[in-house]
Amino acid sequence: MIKHQRLNLLKHIRPVHLLTTIALYLLGTGFARYLGQRIDYSLFLLGLAWLLFLQLGYCFLGDHFKTPFDEGLYKRLQFISDDKTDEPSQSGEILLYISVSCFAGAVVVSVLLLLQGVISISMAFLMGLFFAGNFLLVVLGVSLNLSGVGEIITSIILVIIPPAFAFFLQYGTFHRFVVLGIFPLFPLHLALIFLLRLTGYSDDLRNNRKNLLVRIGWIQGIFLHNLMIFSGFLLFGVALLFGFPVRIVGFVFLTLPVALYLVWYLSQLEDGAPVRWPLFTLLSLVVFFLPVYFLTYSSWVR
């Protein structure tokens, strides 16, 4: 019983998405450090706490309303059962209480940031986008998670906003690093979401969950996934042409052989190639998180 409840808790916090937020936040801070900005670690921790409080609050709130934030990898693991008979009858109330507690924590951190005098117009805009994006995905009656644009909104709030927020928090002003270093990760993350949803495509189709993959079909979904992979690495190449340092972005291309293998194998599925979901999932995680690691490491270790 204890083990079952622990696994359910991990399901609610969306570990892959939580890791994405933390990793991209570190990347944004690393860019500021690479540009010579001395890192204020108190602001660093406050900013990270604000993002995590708000994200976790919306995750629990969405599960309470039965309009869950994208369940990502954890929904696909075999030891997570859809059978709810073992869950406590008060689980809905517990989720709501946890959500409210997280939102209260976000409010407290917001006040602390305000007292620090770091919330500029740009910062307020990013915070508003993060709040609104999560709101649009999970709040009952508004949820766009299965509208066909949920995947795009998810990638924006997990990949674009956290590093930009971290960068502005430390650096204070805009710099081309924010665009050149972050936007190539957007299509790679979108490809990751497509593949994670592809593993549950038959279940989504059977239950009439009209996410983008169900709307366009799995064949077009694979094509779009592969297009996003190529777009990500192409954007990294464009970043080099616009002066992004080779010592930061160069190692990213070490991931290209893995990405090409994944694209090639997925392209064979239409011709009857065996489906190996664990391998696909592992490769898709590598294709996204390894470039994030290389960028973060290169920007922090100067």
C-alpha positions as CSV (number, residue, x, y, z in Angstrom):
1,M,0.0,0.0,0.0
2,I,2.8,2.4,0.9
3,K,4.7,1.6,-2.3
4,H,1.5,2.1,-4.4
5,Q,0.9,5.6,-2.8
6,R,4.6,6.5,-3.4
7,L,4.3,5.7,-7.1
8,N,1.1,7.6,-7.4
9,L,2.9,10.6,-5.8
10,L,5.6,10.4,-8.4
11,K,2.9,10.2,-11.1
12,H,1.4,13.4,-9.8
13,I,4.6,15.4,-9.7
14,R,5.6,14.5,-13.4
15,P,9.3,13.8,-12.7
16,V,10.4,14.2,-16.4
17,H,8.7,17.6,-16.7
18,L,10.0,18.6,-13.3
19,L,13.5,17.6,-14.3
20,T,13.0,19.6,-17.5
21,T,12.2,22.8,-15.6
22,I,15.1,22.4,-13.3
23,A,17.6,21.6,-16.1
24,L,16.5,24.5,-18.3
25,Y,16.5,26.9,-15.3
26,L,20.2,25.9,-14.7
27,L,20.9,26.5,-18.4
28,G,19.5,30.0,-18.2
29,T,21.5,30.8,-15.2
30,G,24.6,29.3,-16.9
31,F,24.2,31.6,-19.8
32,A,24.2,34.6,-17.5
33,R,27.3,33.3,-15.7
34,Y,29.1,32.7,-19.1
35,L,28.5,36.4,-20.0
36,G,30.3,37.4,-16.8
37,Q,27.4,37.9,-14.4
38,R,28.1,37.0,-10.9
39,I,25.4,34.6,-9.7
40,D,23.2,35.7,-6.8
41,Y,22.4,32.3,-5.3
42,S,19.7,33.6,-3.1
43,L,17.9,34.9,-6.2
44,F,18.7,31.6,-7.9
45,L,17.0,29.6,-5.2
46,L,14.0,31.9,-4.9
47,G,13.4,31.8,-8.7
48,L,13.7,28.1,-8.9
49,A,11.3,27.7,-5.9
50,W,8.8,30.0,-7.5
51,L,8.8,27.9,-10.7
52,L,8.6,24.6,-8.9
53,F,5.8,25.7,-6.5
54,L,3.7,26.9,-9.3
55,Q,4.3,23.9,-11.6
56,L,3.6,21.4,-8.8
57,G,0.6,23.3,-7.7
58,Y,-0.9,23.1,-11.2
59,C,0.0,19.4,-11.6
60,F,-1.9,18.5,-8.4
61,L,-4.7,20.9,-9.3
62,G,-5.1,19.3,-12.7
63,D,-5.2,15.8,-11.2
64,H,-7.9,17.0,-8.8
65,F,-10.0,18.4,-11.6
66,K,-9.4,15.3,-13.8
67,T,-7.8,17.6,-16.4
68,P,-4.2,16.5,-15.8
69,F,-1.1,18.3,-17.0
70,D,0.7,16.2,-19.6
71,E,1.5,13.0,-17.8
72,G,4.6,12.4,-19.9
73,L,6.7,9.3,-19.3
74,Y,5.1,8.2,-16.0
75,K,1.8,7.5,-17.6
76,R,3.4,4.9,-19.8
77,L,5.2,2.9,-17.2
78,Q,3.7,-0.6,-16.8
79,F,3.6,-0.6,-13.0
80,I,1.3,2.4,-12.9
81,S,-2.2,1.1,-13.1
82,D,-5.3,3.0,-14.2
83,D,-7.3,1.1,-11.6
84,K,-8.3,3.6,-8.9
85,T,-9.8,1.2,-6.5
86,D,-6.7,1.1,-4.3
87,E,-6.5,4.9,-4.0
88,P,-7.9,6.6,-0.8
89,S,-11.4,8.0,-1.2
90,Q,-10.1,11.4,0.0
91,S,-7.4,11.5,-2.6
92,G,-9.1,14.3,-4.5
93,E,-9.2,16.5,-1.4
94,I,-5.6,15.7,-0.6
95,L,-4.5,16.7,-4.1
96,L,-6.4,20.0,-3.7
97,Y,-4.8,20.7,-0.3
98,I,-1.3,20.0,-1.7
99,S,-2.1,22.3,-4.7
100,V,-3.2,25.1,-2.5
101,S,-0.1,24.7,-0.3
102,C,2.1,25.0,-3.4
103,F,0.3,28.1,-4.6
104,A,0.7,29.6,-1.1
105,G,4.4,28.9,-1.4
106,A,4.6,30.6,-4.8
107,V,2.8,33.7,-3.4
108,V,5.3,33.9,-0.5
109,V,8.3,33.6,-3.0
110,S,6.7,36.2,-5.2
111,V,6.6,38.7,-2.3
112,L,10.2,37.9,-1.5
113,L,11.2,38.6,-5.1
114,L,9.2,41.8,-5.1
115,L,11.0,42.9,-1.9
116,Q,14.3,42.2,-3.6
117,G,13.3,44.6,-6.3
118,V,14.1,42.2,-9.2
119,I,10.7,41.9,-10.8
120,S,11.0,44.1,-13.8
121,I,8.4,44.4,-16.6
122,S,10.2,41.6,-18.5
123,M,10.2,39.4,-15.4
124,A,6.6,40.1,-14.7
125,F,5.7,39.2,-18.3
126,L,7.5,35.9,-18.1
127,M,6.0,35.1,-14.7
128,G,2.5,35.9,-16.2
129,L,3.2,33.6,-19.2
130,F,4.2,30.7,-16.9
131,F,1.1,31.2,-14.8
132,A,-1.2,31.6,-17.7
133,G,0.2,28.7,-19.7
134,N,-0.2,26.2,-16.8
135,F,-3.7,27.7,-16.1
136,L,-4.8,27.0,-19.7
137,L,-3.6,23.4,-19.5
138,V,-5.2,22.2,-16.4
139,V,-8.1,24.4,-15.1
140,L,-11.5,22.8,-15.4
141,G,-13.5,24.3,-18.2
142,V,-10.5,25.9,-19.8
143,S,-8.0,23.1,-20.2
144,L,-6.3,23.0,-23.6
145,N,-4.3,19.9,-22.9
146,L,-6.3,17.9,-25.4
147,S,-7.2,20.7,-27.8
148,G,-4.4,20.1,-30.3
149,V,-2.2,22.9,-29.0
150,G,-1.5,21.4,-25.6
151,E,1.8,20.0,-26.7
152,I,3.0,23.4,-27.9
153,I,1.9,25.2,-24.7
154,T,3.6,22.5,-22.6
155,S,6.9,22.9,-24.5
156,I,6.7,26.7,-24.2
157,I,6.2,26.7,-20.4
158,L,8.8,24.0,-19.8
159,V,11.5,24.9,-22.3
160,I,11.3,28.6,-23.1
161,I,10.1,30.3,-20.0
162,P,12.3,28.7,-17.2
163,P,15.7,29.5,-18.8
164,A,14.5,33.0,-19.9
165,F,13.2,33.6,-16.4
166,A,16.5,32.4,-14.8
167,F,18.6,34.6,-17.2
168,F,16.6,37.8,-16.6
169,L,16.7,37.1,-12.9
170,Q,20.5,37.2,-12.9
171,Y,21.5,39.3,-16.0
172,G,18.6,41.8,-15.8
173,T,18.4,42.5,-19.6
174,F,17.9,40.7,-22.9
175,H,20.8,39.1,-24.7
176,R,20.9,37.1,-28.0
177,F,22.0,34.1,-26.0
178,V,18.4,33.7,-24.8
179,V,17.2,33.2,-28.3
180,L,20.1,31.4,-29.9
181,G,20.7,28.9,-27.0
182,I,17.1,28.1,-26.0
183,F,14.9,28.1,-29.0
184,P,16.6,25.0,-30.7
185,L,15.6,23.0,-27.7
186,F,11.9,23.8,-28.3
187,P,11.4,21.5,-31.3
188,L,13.5,18.8,-29.6
189,H,11.2,18.9,-26.5
190,L,8.1,18.9,-28.8
191,A,9.5,15.7,-30.4
192,L,9.9,14.2,-27.0
193,I,6.3,14.9,-26.1
194,F,5.1,13.4,-29.4
195,L,7.0,10.2,-28.8
196,L,5.8,9.9,-25.2
197,R,2.2,10.3,-26.5
198,L,2.8,7.9,-29.4
199,T,3.4,5.1,-26.9
200,G,-0.1,5.7,-25.6
201,Y,-1.7,6.4,-29.0
202,S,-4.0,3.4,-29.0
203,D,-5.3,4.2,-25.5
204,D,-5.8,7.9,-26.3
205,L,-7.6,6.9,-29.5
206,R,-9.8,4.4,-27.7
207,N,-10.7,7.0,-25.0
208,N,-11.2,9.8,-27.5
209,R,-8.5,12.0,-26.0
210,K,-8.0,14.4,-28.9
211,N,-4.5,15.5,-28.5
212,L,-2.5,16.6,-31.5
213,L,-1.2,13.1,-32.3
214,V,-4.8,11.6,-32.3
215,R,-6.0,14.5,-34.5
216,I,-3.3,14.0,-37.2
217,G,-2.8,10.3,-36.9
218,W,0.3,8.3,-35.9
219,I,1.9,8.2,-39.3
220,Q,1.8,12.0,-39.7
221,G,2.8,12.2,-36.0
222,I,6.0,10.3,-36.7
223,F,6.7,12.6,-39.7
224,L,6.2,15.6,-37.5
225,H,8.4,14.1,-34.7
226,N,11.2,13.6,-37.2
227,L,10.8,17.1,-38.6
228,M,11.1,18.5,-35.1
229,I,14.3,16.6,-34.5
230,F,15.9,17.9,-37.7
231,S,14.6,21.4,-37.0
232,G,16.3,21.4,-33.5
233,F,19.7,20.6,-34.9
234,L,19.3,22.9,-37.8
235,L,18.5,25.7,-35.4
236,F,21.7,24.9,-33.5
237,G,23.6,25.2,-36.8
238,V,21.9,28.6,-37.4
239,A,22.9,29.7,-33.9
240,L,26.6,29.0,-34.8
241,L,26.2,31.2,-37.9
242,F,24.9,34.0,-35.8
243,G,27.8,33.9,-33.5
244,F,26.8,31.5,-30.7
245,P,30.1,30.2,-29.2
246,V,31.3,26.9,-30.7
247,R,32.7,25.9,-27.3
248,I,29.1,25.9,-25.9
249,V,27.0,24.5,-28.7
250,G,29.6,22.3,-30.4
251,F,29.2,19.2,-28.1
252,V,25.4,19.2,-28.9
253,F,26.1,17.7,-32.3
254,L,27.5,14.6,-30.6
255,T,23.9,13.7,-30.0
256,L,23.1,13.8,-33.8
257,P,24.0,10.1,-34.5
258,V,21.5,9.0,-31.8
259,A,18.9,11.4,-33.2
260,L,19.4,10.0,-36.7
261,Y,19.1,6.5,-35.5
262,L,15.8,7.3,-33.8
263,V,14.5,9.0,-36.8
264,W,15.5,6.1,-39.1
265,Y,13.9,3.5,-36.8
266,L,10.7,5.3,-36.4
267,S,10.4,5.8,-40.2
268,Q,10.5,2.0,-40.5
269,L,7.4,1.4,-38.3
270,E,5.1,2.1,-41.2
271,D,6.8,-0.8,-43.1
272,G,6.2,-3.2,-40.2
273,A,9.4,-2.8,-38.2
274,P,9.1,-4.2,-34.6
275,V,8.0,-1.7,-32.0
276,R,10.4,-1.3,-29.1
277,W,8.9,1.4,-26.8
278,P,11.5,1.2,-24.1
279,L,14.3,1.8,-26.7
280,F,12.3,4.7,-28.3
281,T,11.6,6.3,-24.9
282,L,15.3,6.0,-23.9
283,L,16.5,7.5,-27.2
284,S,14.0,10.3,-27.1
285,L,15.1,11.3,-23.6
286,V,18.8,11.2,-24.7
287,V,18.1,13.3,-27.8
288,F,16.6,16.1,-25.6
289,F,18.4,15.9,-22.3
290,L,21.9,15.3,-23.6
291,P,22.0,18.6,-25.6
292,V,20.6,20.3,-22.5
293,Y,23.4,18.8,-20.4
294,F,26.1,19.7,-22.9
295,L,24.9,23.3,-23.1
296,T,24.6,23.7,-19.3
297,Y,27.9,22.1,-18.6
298,S,29.7,24.2,-21.2
299,S,28.1,27.5,-19.9
300,W,28.9,26.8,-16.3
301,V,32.4,25.4,-16.7
302,R,34.1,28.3,-18.3
